[in-house]
Amino acid sequence: MASNMDREMILADFQACTGIENIDEAITLLEQNNWDLVAAINGVIPQENGILQSEYGGETIPGPAFNPASHPASAPTSSSSSAFRPVMPSRQIVERQPRMLDFRVEYRDRNVDVVLEDTCTVGEIKQILENELQIPVSKMLLKGWKTGDVEDSTVLKSLHLPKNNSLYVLTPDLPPPSSSSHAGALQESLNQNFMLIITHREVQREYNLNFSGSSTIQEVKRNVYDLTSIPVRHQLWEGWPTSATDDSFLSQELNGKPGASSTFGHGYVMYPFEIPSRKQMCLAESGLSYPCHRLTVGRRSSPAQTREQSEEQITDVHMVSDSDGDDFEDATEFGVDDGEVFGMASSALRKSPMMPENAENEGDALLQFTAEFSSRYGDCHPVFFIGSLEAAFQEAFYVKARDRKLLAIYLHHDESVLTNVFCSQMLCAESIVSYLSQNFITWAWDLTKDSNRARFLTMCNRHFGSVVAQTIRTQKTDQFPLFLIIMGKRSSNEVLNVIQGNTTVDELMMRLMAAMEIFTAQQQEDIKDEDEREARENVKREQDEAYRLSLEADRAKREAHEREMAEQFRLEQIRKEQEEEREAIRLSLEQALPPEPKEENAEPVSKLRIRTPSGEFLERRFLASNKLQIVFDFVASKGFPWDEYKLLSTFPRRDVTQLDPNKSLLEVKLFPQETLFLEAKE
């Protein structure tokens, strides 16, 4: 058996090799294998060759053969597979204690789980993916690193990665896979979300935007106009697939009247007030790389030059336009604003509003908000509280101090140019989502519609006061979205911070953490006060309970005493009644006795001497002809009823009360004199 010191070393080696952090679980697995380190590791991490070399005994120990089909982490499914790199325990590994890192790698419609030590390199991940995905390493771009692009020789340990990581593979040099059913593949692509990494060339700023597969290229360009203020007709793009086009007319007849046309754009004639019907290409049909595609946008050098080039290229009314779609140059000549020509505001491009207008039920409105938010920006977003603002207060503030959280109110506005970037890059960032879910109750509202805006301002004025309501009321549209950080206090709710949409992920995280520091300090005070209050209440409850028990004990004693007294009184009454009854009987018997005869009586007289239990003597004369019952009545009249006492004679000893009371004294031989004594019956 291994000593305690050896077991501690074995336990440390086992945890280092297997990555099992739960000590109880690790000890259980070792005990199942009699603290055999190699056997326990083989049981947790099957080896590919079935043999594991032990450095503790120098012997070769056969282990279970590695079977990818039976390994839980490598069981293939319709959309995912797994690759596992076995870890050989050695003294060097134990000393360095490498971490096991889990990678979920996405490639098109597949997910691959890769488990590696942090001492491995990025290139080794690609080698495993090459076997799993059948993609050459040279054609593979591994993306999703928190620190940006990395080299194949980069050691994972130097990246300071968490245990669980998500990556994705891009293969720009490989054509998309063929499908037996193009319609089915297209329908699946329409339901997918594409992340477009768009770089603004002039300012060198990058935007990560999420779009559904059903969104059109024109919608992308109009959203980029919201972010960059570059009109669609002035946008110059790089990175679109060759198959991507946003053709607007497709050789259709124009509906304008003769003489009313003007020449705009690049290579086509357009009537300014009669927009012809058209079919625009959606992202699912454009050949974009899934799930992520990189694009670059900039501004054309000179709109005037563009117009001159366009006028030179005019050849036919039915010519197809380039990527500028249904936008035309110098629309202001007709008094038409850019926003009006390009489909008005960006909110008109979206399929449905975030929240219904004049929302009656806040819970139903937030259900629609959550569904629409997920549809636009993906499933990785904060968990929005479904319910009224009052219910969110109850959940965040009106619980035990240890369970309280901050309340984050997200105020959405579809008309703001910052909304798409804020939601895509900041609100849906994994770090922000995780931090909010752990420390905040997140509630949301859409201020796009005037009725919903007025309703929220009313709620804001009621819960936070007129100052906060006025602050929100004076915010311009381009300053939205807003993030209100609310902390509950004893008397009122305090707004700790108002975060505008023109921020970064790092700044947003810092402001959330700063609010948490203030909240944590207040929470510690509240916990201390609550503990002291509970302690006082416990003491008071204990005192009240002791007082109650004391009262109950006193009441029980009093009731027992009262019952005892009542019983004594009842018994006393019974005794008195019995004594009165006996006294009445005695007097009655005494009065009924015949007179005592004189000694010189003519008839024979019997003289009886009766000794009582107390030693006194009763003497009386009776006629010899008197019945024995008269003697019994005499004794009873003296307080000794015959049913309670026996009347005994001495010589011979006999129980006189057993004789016939109707016989005379002469017949029972109590003549001429006799001494008797009384004895209580048992």
QUIJONOR-V969932 format. One record per backbone hydrogen bond with DSSP energy under -0.5 kcal/mol. NH is the residue of the N-H (numbers start at 0). CO is the residue of the C=O. Records with the same first field share a line. If there is no record, write none. Layout:
NH=CO, CO
This chain:
6=2
7=3
8=4
9=5
10=6
11=7
12=8
13=9
14=10
15=11
16=12
17=13
18=14
20=18
22=20
25=21
26=22
27=23
28=24
29=25
30=26
31=27
32=28, 29
33=30
34=29
35=32
36=34
39=35
40=36
41=37
42=38
43=39
44=40
45=43
46=63
49=46
51=60
53=58
57=53
60=51, 58
61=59
62=49
65=46
67=65
69=66
70=66
73=70
74=71
76=79
80=110
82=112
84=114
85=83
87=85
88=86
93=89
94=90
95=91
96=92
97=92
100=98, 115
101=162
102=113
103=164
104=102, 111
105=103, 166
106=109
107=289
109=106
110=78
111=104
112=80
113=102, 111
114=82
115=100
117=98
119=116
121=153
122=151
124=120
125=121
126=122
127=123
128=124
129=125
130=126
131=127
132=128
133=129
138=135
139=136
140=169
141=139
142=140, 167
147=144
153=150
155=119
156=117
157=154
158=155
159=156
160=155
164=101
166=103
167=142
168=105
169=140
173=170
181=179
184=180
185=181
186=182
187=183
188=184
189=185
190=186
191=188
193=210
194=290
195=193, 208
196=194, 292
197=195, 206
198=196, 294
199=197, 204
200=198, 296
203=199
204=199
206=197
208=195, 206
210=193
212=191
213=189
214=211
216=280
219=215
220=216
221=217
222=218
223=219
224=220
225=221
226=222
227=223
228=224
230=228
233=230
234=230, 231
235=297
236=234
237=295
243=240
251=248
259=256
261=269
263=261, 267
267=263
269=261
271=269
273=270
274=272
275=273
282=214
283=212
284=281
285=281, 282
287=282
292=194
294=196
295=237
296=198
297=235
299=233
305=301
306=302
307=303
308=304
309=305
310=306
311=307
312=308
313=310
318=315
324=321
326=323
330=327
332=329
333=330
334=331
335=330
336=334
340=336
341=337
342=339
343=338
347=344
348=345
349=345, 346
358=355
361=359
364=360
365=361
366=362
367=363
368=364
369=365
370=366
371=367
372=368
373=369
374=370
375=371
376=372
377=373
380=378
383=381
384=441
386=384
391=387
392=388
393=389
394=390
395=391
396=392
397=392
398=396
402=399
403=399, 400
404=395
405=438
406=485
407=405, 440
408=406, 483
409=407, 442
410=408, 481
411=409, 444
415=412
418=415
421=417
422=418
423=419
424=420
425=420, 421
426=421
427=422
428=425
432=428
433=429
434=430
435=431
436=432
437=433
438=434
439=435
440=405
441=382, 439
442=407, 440
444=409
446=411, 444
452=448
453=449
454=450
455=451
456=452
457=453
458=454
459=455
460=456
461=457
462=458
463=459
464=459, 460
468=464
469=465
470=466
471=467
472=468
473=469
474=471
478=475
479=476
480=410
481=410
482=498
483=408
484=482, 496
485=406, 483
486=493
488=491
492=462
493=486
495=484, 493
496=484
498=482
499=497
500=478
502=500
507=503
508=504
509=505
510=506
511=507
512=508
513=509
514=510
515=511
516=512
517=513
518=514
519=515
520=516
521=517
522=518
523=519
524=520
525=521
526=522
527=523
528=524
529=525
530=526
531=527
532=528
533=529
534=530
535=531
536=532
537=533
538=534
539=535
540=536
541=537
542=538
543=539
544=540
545=541
546=542
547=543
548=544
549=545
550=546
551=547
552=548
553=549
554=550
555=551
556=552
557=553
558=554
559=555
560=556
561=557
562=558
563=559
564=560
565=561
566=562
567=563
568=564
569=565
570=566
571=567
572=568
573=569
574=570
575=571
576=572
577=573
578=574
579=575
580=576
581=577
582=578
583=579
584=580
585=581
586=582
587=583
588=584
589=585
590=586
591=587
592=588
600=597, 598
605=621
606=604, 671
607=605, 619
608=673
609=607, 617
610=675
611=615
614=611
617=609
618=616
619=607
621=605
623=603
625=622
627=662
628=660
629=626
630=626
631=627
632=628
633=629
634=630
635=631
636=632
637=633, 634
638=635
639=634
643=640
644=640
645=678
647=645, 676
648=653
649=674
651=649
653=648, 651
655=646, 653
656=646
657=654
658=655
662=659
664=625
665=623
667=663
668=665
669=664
673=606
675=608, 673
676=647
677=610
678=645
680=643
